[in-house]
Amino acid sequence: MARAGLTRERIAATAAEIADEVGLDRLTIAAVAKRLGVSAPAIYKHRAGLDELQRDVAVLAVKELTAAISAATVGRAGSDALRALADAYRAYAHAHPGRLAASLRAPAPGDAEHDAASEAALAVLAGVLRGYELADDDLVDALRTLRAALHGFAAVEAAGGFGLPRDVDASYRRYVDALDAGLRSLNDSGPAVSGA
């Protein structure tokens, strides 16, 4: 029988805290059990192993990140929405680096909860990108670009990779401006090529 008060949600929340503290790659069942004051077998009564635990952290992270970016972008459009989204994403990355790393995990086939969380996140991103009048393949390209761009900057920053003597916040503002310009260019037909 599972220990009273030990739930899958509590285990996931504790795992997320540990991932933020030590990194997702250093998350272990033993660390979660120790933090909760239980034995490792008690965790295994709720989760089959580390992969399921990391999956739970991923779902939690996607839900939290979606709530943060949704709140930041509501009532905004275009460049204003993009900047609000980028700032909320970066703030979440600073506060929750382990969860952010987990959020990149794609849902496994048939994982309805993870699918729903991911779809909700994509819906917020697509809502921001609607301000750029993108559709079909352009929208997919923009979604991928936006995710990669925001996560890439956050990952380099979290790793201490920006060592040059320039204010990182200033660089980030220019980065988001460049992303904005790039997104605007996706629906441009481009110049006509003469002699083609």
Summary of the structure (lengths in Angstrom):
residues: 196
radius of gyration: 19.6
end to end distance: 73.3
largest distance: 76.6
contacts: 557
relative contact order: 0.11
helix: 72%
strand: 0%
